[in-house]
Amino acid sequence: MAKERSGPTMADVAREAGVALGTVSRVVNGEQVGEEYKNKVLSAIQRLGYHYNISGRALRTDRTNTIAFIIPNTINPYFALLVHHVNLALEKRNYKMMLCFSEYDQGREIEYIQMAQQNRVDGIIALTYNPHLSIPEDIPFVTIDRFFSVSVPCIASDNFGGGRMAAKKLYELGCRRVAFMRVGSTLTNEPSKRKDGFVSACVDLGMPFEVMALEDGAPFDEFVRFLTDHMQNGRLTFDGLFLGTDMLAWQICQVLKRMGVRIPEDVQVIGFDGIRMFGDQAYVTSTIVQPVQEIAEACVSTVLSKHLSNVPSLICLPVSYASGGTTRE
């Protein structure tokens, strides 16, 4: 009695696509193939319902074509945009994403790194907050916004330059007394440079400023108290505010409106990140825009680099300014 076939084979795919068996093998294993041949093979795989054994391929090639991406969550629109573009950058290279949400839990970050190692991923991209995080030496590791050592590449936007850009823009738009407000981690990381850049530019411009910085977990009411303390005769003593993120900028705008402060007539507001409403519509506030797509591309190309030791320890990408209705252009 003839043995029943369990499904289409790689040879069947080759015949269906009209290509050599070796071409199918290269596509399945994520190797470089001409776009025309790749599309033929992928179409044939879909038509035939061909499935290949990822575990078996990993044993043969020592690669799984999977990259782990550790990030706090996708509730934050900036994080969601990062996930979107990292996934696109991986798919373009025939890689899949293992998405891990840490929810800012330091223990979960460690567990996800261990899980990624056990699943033999080909690399890890991580945006982490554990001050005691140990970076594995046996797997390519790339961080976003946080410097660990010269041997671990960090991808970030120009946070210091963005802070300077915000101060100069507020001055250019007529502001003469400003404040910087932020909620941030106690870790030394790239986003902390936003304040440094802002202060630097304010000093250069001779523009009076104040800084209100809270640590993660501090009650939001402290910001409300800060703003209330700077109200005189129904007017805010600041005419310009720079907020550490767009999310905080939006929250502060809601507080100011409840206090009767008009935006941008009484106070102009600039955030940081470049978040858009519904993902691709208008900016939620005037903002310093992070180049998210370029950050994602840099993360993926770096973690897949065959010469990771030659990659700079910090890759800093330029930011830009965009008006979002909270400044008087």
C-alpha beads as a LAMMPS data file, in Angstrom:
LAMMPS data file: protein, C-alpha beads

329 atoms
328 bonds

1 atom types
1 bond types

-500.0 500.0 xlo xhi
-500.0 500.0 ylo yhi
-500.0 500.0 zlo zhi

Masses

1 110.0

Atoms # bond

1 1 1 0.000 0.000 0.000
2 1 1 1.425 3.383 -1.040
3 1 1 2.309 5.788 1.736
4 1 1 -0.061 8.763 1.845
5 1 1 1.661 12.095 1.314
6 1 1 1.265 14.495 4.213
7 1 1 1.381 17.639 2.097
8 1 1 3.184 19.529 -0.657
9 1 1 6.976 19.337 -0.706
10 1 1 9.660 21.839 -1.560
11 1 1 9.944 20.133 -4.955
12 1 1 6.216 20.728 -5.537
13 1 1 6.738 24.418 -4.760
14 1 1 9.632 24.590 -7.229
15 1 1 7.493 23.052 -10.000
16 1 1 4.547 25.344 -9.221
17 1 1 6.758 28.445 -9.220
18 1 1 8.765 27.371 -12.251
19 1 1 12.088 27.800 -10.468
20 1 1 14.954 25.595 -9.338
21 1 1 14.699 23.670 -6.075
22 1 1 17.704 25.609 -4.741
23 1 1 15.832 28.890 -5.253
24 1 1 12.951 27.648 -3.097
25 1 1 15.436 26.556 -0.451
26 1 1 17.060 29.988 -0.379
27 1 1 13.705 31.759 -0.022
28 1 1 12.574 29.409 2.754
29 1 1 15.862 29.902 4.607
30 1 1 15.729 33.689 4.303
31 1 1 18.724 33.967 2.000
32 1 1 19.178 36.631 -0.663
33 1 1 17.106 35.976 -3.807
34 1 1 16.003 38.236 -6.665
35 1 1 12.680 39.937 -5.966
36 1 1 10.968 38.355 -9.005
37 1 1 11.969 34.798 -8.014
38 1 1 11.150 35.447 -4.371
39 1 1 7.618 36.591 -5.248
40 1 1 7.101 33.519 -7.481
41 1 1 8.143 31.186 -4.671
42 1 1 6.044 32.941 -2.025
43 1 1 2.993 32.879 -4.305
44 1 1 3.478 29.167 -4.967
45 1 1 3.868 28.470 -1.226
46 1 1 0.590 30.255 -0.565
47 1 1 -1.288 28.493 -3.380
48 1 1 -0.094 25.033 -2.344
49 1 1 -0.322 25.621 1.398
50 1 1 3.273 24.505 1.861
51 1 1 4.590 24.489 5.446
52 1 1 8.232 24.145 6.360
53 1 1 9.772 23.007 9.640
54 1 1 11.251 26.059 11.347
55 1 1 12.835 23.979 14.113
56 1 1 14.476 21.666 11.602
57 1 1 15.779 24.596 9.598
58 1 1 17.192 26.170 12.757
59 1 1 19.096 22.958 13.529
60 1 1 20.539 22.869 9.999
61 1 1 21.417 26.547 9.647
62 1 1 21.796 27.620 13.314
63 1 1 19.364 30.441 12.522
64 1 1 15.659 30.883 13.235
65 1 1 15.127 34.122 11.283
66 1 1 13.467 35.544 14.389
67 1 1 14.342 38.695 16.313
68 1 1 12.974 39.400 19.801
69 1 1 11.738 42.940 20.419
70 1 1 11.331 43.844 24.105
71 1 1 9.303 47.023 24.694
72 1 1 7.112 48.256 27.589
73 1 1 3.765 48.192 25.735
74 1 1 1.865 49.438 22.700
75 1 1 -0.565 51.591 24.669
76 1 1 1.918 54.438 24.276
77 1 1 1.509 55.601 20.637
78 1 1 5.256 56.130 20.230
79 1 1 5.987 52.534 21.267
80 1 1 3.240 51.294 18.936
81 1 1 4.814 53.175 16.031
82 1 1 8.209 51.658 16.846
83 1 1 6.732 48.147 16.830
84 1 1 5.079 48.825 13.470
85 1 1 8.266 50.003 11.766
86 1 1 10.551 47.389 13.353
87 1 1 8.181 44.698 12.133
88 1 1 8.176 46.149 8.597
89 1 1 11.977 46.353 8.601
90 1 1 12.223 42.697 9.696
91 1 1 9.666 41.423 7.188
92 1 1 11.554 43.170 4.392
93 1 1 14.521 40.970 5.315
94 1 1 12.472 37.753 5.691
95 1 1 12.637 37.852 9.502
96 1 1 9.854 37.494 12.052
97 1 1 9.355 39.376 15.302
98 1 1 8.980 37.822 18.742
99 1 1 7.177 40.691 20.500
100 1 1 7.617 40.927 24.286
101 1 1 5.750 43.452 26.467
102 1 1 7.607 44.181 29.712
103 1 1 5.054 46.653 31.137
104 1 1 8.078 48.355 32.780
105 1 1 8.521 45.252 34.973
106 1 1 12.255 44.700 35.546
107 1 1 11.797 41.004 36.257
108 1 1 9.868 40.454 33.042
109 1 1 12.687 42.047 31.051
110 1 1 15.086 39.435 32.412
111 1 1 12.603 36.612 31.767
112 1 1 12.085 37.716 28.163
113 1 1 15.820 37.791 27.492
114 1 1 16.114 34.259 28.885
115 1 1 13.120 33.145 26.798
116 1 1 14.661 34.683 23.668
117 1 1 17.883 32.762 24.307
118 1 1 15.998 29.496 24.859
119 1 1 14.115 30.004 21.595
120 1 1 17.432 30.593 19.831
121 1 1 16.437 33.925 18.282
122 1 1 18.997 35.541 16.011
123 1 1 19.088 38.782 17.979
124 1 1 17.370 41.041 20.522
125 1 1 16.248 44.657 20.178
126 1 1 15.235 46.125 23.528
127 1 1 13.920 49.283 25.143
128 1 1 14.510 48.465 28.802
129 1 1 14.388 50.028 32.284
130 1 1 16.068 47.458 34.550
131 1 1 19.166 49.141 36.074
132 1 1 20.735 45.723 36.755
133 1 1 20.018 44.152 33.375
134 1 1 22.705 41.722 32.249
135 1 1 23.305 41.711 28.496
136 1 1 23.897 38.196 27.081
137 1 1 27.197 37.775 25.291
138 1 1 26.090 34.926 23.046
139 1 1 23.468 36.811 21.040
140 1 1 23.461 40.126 19.097
141 1 1 21.835 42.788 21.294
142 1 1 20.800 46.329 20.321
143 1 1 19.211 48.870 22.654
144 1 1 16.985 51.860 22.016
145 1 1 17.668 55.046 24.026
146 1 1 19.909 53.417 26.637
147 1 1 23.683 53.076 26.725
148 1 1 25.066 49.931 28.379
149 1 1 28.646 49.649 27.137
150 1 1 30.773 50.288 24.063
151 1 1 30.102 46.690 22.982
152 1 1 26.295 47.104 22.953
153 1 1 25.063 49.428 20.173
154 1 1 22.493 52.030 21.220
155 1 1 20.120 53.580 18.671
156 1 1 18.605 56.953 19.581
157 1 1 17.419 60.211 18.130
158 1 1 19.301 63.441 18.863
159 1 1 17.639 64.173 22.204
160 1 1 20.073 66.926 23.175
161 1 1 19.653 68.614 19.795
162 1 1 15.886 68.233 20.097
163 1 1 15.885 70.005 23.447
164 1 1 17.892 72.886 21.979
165 1 1 15.556 72.972 18.975
166 1 1 12.496 73.298 21.234
167 1 1 13.982 76.201 23.226
168 1 1 15.072 78.043 20.084
169 1 1 11.658 77.554 18.455
170 1 1 9.819 78.915 21.504
171 1 1 12.167 81.932 21.550
172 1 1 11.704 82.435 17.810
173 1 1 7.919 82.430 18.329
174 1 1 8.131 85.168 20.959
175 1 1 8.401 83.306 24.259
176 1 1 10.559 84.973 26.903
177 1 1 9.913 82.932 30.083
178 1 1 9.710 79.163 29.715
179 1 1 9.654 75.896 31.616
180 1 1 10.616 72.288 30.961
181 1 1 8.483 69.516 32.471
182 1 1 9.037 65.765 32.297
183 1 1 8.419 62.379 33.895
184 1 1 11.379 60.083 33.506
185 1 1 13.374 57.120 34.671
186 1 1 16.212 57.536 37.157
187 1 1 18.414 55.673 34.684
188 1 1 20.982 57.623 32.730
189 1 1 19.618 57.332 29.215
190 1 1 19.396 59.308 25.992
191 1 1 15.936 60.914 26.628
192 1 1 17.345 62.611 29.762
193 1 1 19.407 64.759 27.384
194 1 1 16.247 66.572 26.257
195 1 1 16.388 68.657 29.407
196 1 1 20.125 69.285 29.015
197 1 1 19.683 70.533 25.461
198 1 1 16.778 72.782 26.458
199 1 1 18.671 74.301 29.381
200 1 1 21.760 74.794 27.213
201 1 1 19.825 76.763 24.586
202 1 1 17.952 78.831 27.198
203 1 1 21.282 79.851 28.743
204 1 1 22.692 80.759 25.320
205 1 1 19.600 82.839 24.541
206 1 1 19.488 84.506 27.960
207 1 1 15.910 83.248 28.354
208 1 1 14.704 82.663 31.945
209 1 1 13.555 79.079 32.566
210 1 1 12.478 76.605 35.225
211 1 1 12.654 72.801 35.315
212 1 1 10.018 70.506 36.827
213 1 1 11.168 66.870 36.619
214 1 1 9.333 63.957 38.257
215 1 1 10.460 60.363 38.562
216 1 1 8.376 57.516 37.161
217 1 1 5.506 56.751 39.489
218 1 1 5.260 60.242 40.995
219 1 1 1.676 61.606 41.246
220 1 1 0.595 63.740 38.283
221 1 1 -0.932 66.220 40.755
222 1 1 2.569 67.563 41.371
223 1 1 2.517 69.003 37.857
224 1 1 -0.898 70.547 38.540
225 1 1 0.453 72.087 41.742
226 1 1 3.491 73.452 39.880
227 1 1 1.303 75.150 37.284
228 1 1 -1.125 76.468 39.915
229 1 1 1.775 77.983 41.868
230 1 1 2.800 79.866 38.718
231 1 1 -0.598 81.472 38.126
232 1 1 -0.825 85.206 38.869
233 1 1 -4.010 87.208 38.341
234 1 1 -5.456 84.435 36.209
235 1 1 -2.413 84.202 33.953
236 1 1 0.429 81.717 33.802
237 1 1 3.840 83.272 34.476
238 1 1 5.314 81.186 31.629
239 1 1 4.613 81.925 27.987
240 1 1 6.282 78.766 26.707
241 1 1 6.427 75.121 27.840
242 1 1 8.554 72.239 26.590
243 1 1 7.356 68.801 27.694
244 1 1 9.471 65.639 27.715
245 1 1 6.939 63.676 25.617
246 1 1 3.906 64.410 23.463
247 1 1 1.750 62.386 25.830
248 1 1 2.706 64.646 28.727
249 1 1 2.274 67.722 26.502
250 1 1 -1.290 66.656 25.686
251 1 1 -2.063 66.012 29.376
252 1 1 -0.674 69.393 30.419
253 1 1 -2.694 71.127 27.697
254 1 1 -5.875 69.623 29.175
255 1 1 -4.911 70.894 32.642
256 1 1 -4.170 74.392 31.326
257 1 1 -7.493 74.572 29.494
258 1 1 -9.338 73.682 32.716
259 1 1 -7.418 76.491 34.418
260 1 1 -8.633 78.933 31.779
261 1 1 -5.239 79.283 30.088
262 1 1 -5.495 79.614 26.300
263 1 1 -3.187 77.626 24.021
264 1 1 -1.354 78.975 22.077
265 1 1 -2.563 82.532 22.803
266 1 1 -1.414 82.634 26.470
267 1 1 1.191 79.877 26.442
268 1 1 2.840 77.951 23.608
269 1 1 3.524 74.243 24.079
270 1 1 6.008 71.888 22.397
271 1 1 6.234 68.161 23.079
272 1 1 8.664 65.465 21.975
273 1 1 8.139 62.295 19.884
274 1 1 6.056 63.265 16.863
275 1 1 2.838 61.432 17.772
276 1 1 -0.055 61.811 15.349
277 1 1 -3.775 61.393 16.035
278 1 1 -5.052 58.010 14.807
279 1 1 -1.477 57.134 13.854
280 1 1 -1.228 59.116 10.621
281 1 1 -3.314 62.278 10.990
282 1 1 -2.447 65.671 12.543
283 1 1 0.174 65.943 15.304
284 1 1 -1.371 65.925 18.786
285 1 1 0.743 68.949 19.739
286 1 1 3.568 70.966 18.237
287 1 1 6.481 68.602 18.643
288 1 1 10.064 67.564 18.129
289 1 1 9.669 64.607 15.772
290 1 1 11.694 61.452 16.280
291 1 1 12.592 59.645 13.017
292 1 1 10.852 56.410 14.035
293 1 1 11.192 54.656 10.698
294 1 1 14.915 55.420 10.563
295 1 1 15.348 54.277 14.184
296 1 1 13.637 50.978 13.346
297 1 1 15.752 50.478 10.223
298 1 1 18.938 51.221 12.166
299 1 1 17.955 48.753 14.926
300 1 1 17.240 45.938 12.474
301 1 1 20.234 46.485 10.212
302 1 1 22.492 46.709 13.277
303 1 1 21.214 43.603 15.073
304 1 1 21.568 41.628 11.820
305 1 1 25.031 42.994 11.062
306 1 1 27.701 40.350 10.559
307 1 1 30.260 42.741 12.017
308 1 1 28.489 43.991 15.149
309 1 1 31.789 44.716 16.898
310 1 1 32.517 47.383 14.278
311 1 1 29.229 49.228 14.843
312 1 1 29.491 52.547 16.806
313 1 1 28.334 52.335 20.428
314 1 1 25.843 55.173 19.793
315 1 1 23.989 55.814 16.556
316 1 1 22.297 59.216 16.909
317 1 1 19.670 60.188 14.330
318 1 1 18.482 63.759 13.587
319 1 1 15.131 65.119 14.759
320 1 1 12.878 67.794 13.259
321 1 1 10.216 70.264 14.388
322 1 1 6.546 70.075 13.380
323 1 1 3.723 72.480 14.191
324 1 1 0.689 70.880 15.798
325 1 1 -1.575 73.776 16.767
326 1 1 -0.124 74.500 20.215
327 1 1 2.324 77.154 18.947
328 1 1 1.748 80.428 17.084
329 1 1 3.318 79.859 13.667

Bonds

1 1 1 2
2 1 2 3
3 1 3 4
4 1 4 5
5 1 5 6
6 1 6 7
7 1 7 8
8 1 8 9
9 1 9 10
10 1 10 11
11 1 11 12
12 1 12 13
13 1 13 14
14 1 14 15
15 1 15 16
16 1 16 17
17 1 17 18
18 1 18 19
19 1 19 20
20 1 20 21
21 1 21 22
22 1 22 23
23 1 23 24
24 1 24 25
25 1 25 26
26 1 26 27
27 1 27 28
28 1 28 29
29 1 29 30
30 1 30 31
31 1 31 32
32 1 32 33
33 1 33 34
34 1 34 35
35 1 35 36
36 1 36 37
37 1 37 38
38 1 38 39
39 1 39 40
40 1 40 41
41 1 41 42
42 1 42 43
43 1 43 44
44 1 44 45
45 1 45 46
46 1 46 47
47 1 47 48
48 1 48 49
49 1 49 50
50 1 50 51
51 1 51 52
52 1 52 53
53 1 53 54
54 1 54 55
55 1 55 56
56 1 56 57
57 1 57 58
58 1 58 59
59 1 59 60
60 1 60 61
61 1 61 62
62 1 62 63
63 1 63 64
64 1 64 65
65 1 65 66
66 1 66 67
67 1 67 68
68 1 68 69
69 1 69 70
70 1 70 71
71 1 71 72
72 1 72 73
73 1 73 74
74 1 74 75
75 1 75 76
76 1 76 77
77 1 77 78
78 1 78 79
79 1 79 80
80 1 80 81
81 1 81 82
82 1 82 83
83 1 83 84
84 1 84 85
85 1 85 86
86 1 86 87
87 1 87 88
88 1 88 89
89 1 89 90
90 1 90 91
91 1 91 92
92 1 92 93
93 1 93 94
94 1 94 95
95 1 95 96
96 1 96 97
97 1 97 98
98 1 98 99
99 1 99 100
100 1 100 101
101 1 101 102
102 1 102 103
103 1 103 104
104 1 104 105
105 1 105 106
106 1 106 107
107 1 107 108
108 1 108 109
109 1 109 110
110 1 110 111
111 1 111 112
112 1 112 113
113 1 113 114
114 1 114 115
115 1 115 116
116 1 116 117
117 1 117 118
118 1 118 119
119 1 119 120
120 1 120 121
121 1 121 122
122 1 122 123
123 1 123 124
124 1 124 125
125 1 125 126
126 1 126 127
127 1 127 128
128 1 128 129
129 1 129 130
130 1 130 131
131 1 131 132
132 1 132 133
133 1 133 134
134 1 134 135
135 1 135 136
136 1 136 137
137 1 137 138
138 1 138 139
139 1 139 140
140 1 140 141
141 1 141 142
142 1 142 143
143 1 143 144
144 1 144 145
145 1 145 146
146 1 146 147
147 1 147 148
148 1 148 149
149 1 149 150
150 1 150 151
151 1 151 152
152 1 152 153
153 1 153 154
154 1 154 155
155 1 155 156
156 1 156 157
157 1 157 158
158 1 158 159
159 1 159 160
160 1 160 161
161 1 161 162
162 1 162 163
163 1 163 164
164 1 164 165
165 1 165 166
166 1 166 167
167 1 167 168
168 1 168 169
169 1 169 170
170 1 170 171
171 1 171 172
172 1 172 173
173 1 173 174
174 1 174 175
175 1 175 176
176 1 176 177
177 1 177 178
178 1 178 179
179 1 179 180
180 1 180 181
181 1 181 182
182 1 182 183
183 1 183 184
184 1 184 185
185 1 185 186
186 1 186 187
187 1 187 188
188 1 188 189
189 1 189 190
190 1 190 191
191 1 191 192
192 1 192 193
193 1 193 194
194 1 194 195
195 1 195 196
196 1 196 197
197 1 197 198
198 1 198 199
199 1 199 200
200 1 200 201
201 1 201 202
202 1 202 203
203 1 203 204
204 1 204 205
205 1 205 206
206 1 206 207
207 1 207 208
208 1 208 209
209 1 209 210
210 1 210 211
211 1 211 212
212 1 212 213
213 1 213 214
214 1 214 215
215 1 215 216
216 1 216 217
217 1 217 218
218 1 218 219
219 1 219 220
220 1 220 221
221 1 221 222
222 1 222 223
223 1 223 224
224 1 224 225
225 1 225 226
226 1 226 227
227 1 227 228
228 1 228 229
229 1 229 230
230 1 230 231
231 1 231 232
232 1 232 233
233 1 233 234
234 1 234 235
235 1 235 236
236 1 236 237
237 1 237 238
238 1 238 239
239 1 239 240
240 1 240 241
241 1 241 242
242 1 242 243
243 1 243 244
244 1 244 245
245 1 245 246
246 1 246 247
247 1 247 248
248 1 248 249
249 1 249 250
250 1 250 251
251 1 251 252
252 1 252 253
253 1 253 254
254 1 254 255
255 1 255 256
256 1 256 257
257 1 257 258
258 1 258 259
259 1 259 260
260 1 260 261
261 1 261 262
262 1 262 263
263 1 263 264
264 1 264 265
265 1 265 266
266 1 266 267
267 1 267 268
268 1 268 269
269 1 269 270
270 1 270 271
271 1 271 272
272 1 272 273
273 1 273 274
274 1 274 275
275 1 275 276
276 1 276 277
277 1 277 278
278 1 278 279
279 1 279 280
280 1 280 281
281 1 281 282
282 1 282 283
283 1 283 284
284 1 284 285
285 1 285 286
286 1 286 287
287 1 287 288
288 1 288 289
289 1 289 290
290 1 290 291
291 1 291 292
292 1 292 293
293 1 293 294
294 1 294 295
295 1 295 296
296 1 296 297
297 1 297 298
298 1 298 299
299 1 299 300
300 1 300 301
301 1 301 302
302 1 302 303
303 1 303 304
304 1 304 305
305 1 305 306
306 1 306 307
307 1 307 308
308 1 308 309
309 1 309 310
310 1 310 311
311 1 311 312
312 1 312 313
313 1 313 314
314 1 314 315
315 1 315 316
316 1 316 317
317 1 317 318
318 1 318 319
319 1 319 320
320 1 320 321
321 1 321 322
322 1 322 323
323 1 323 324
324 1 324 325
325 1 325 326
326 1 326 327
327 1 327 328
328 1 328 329
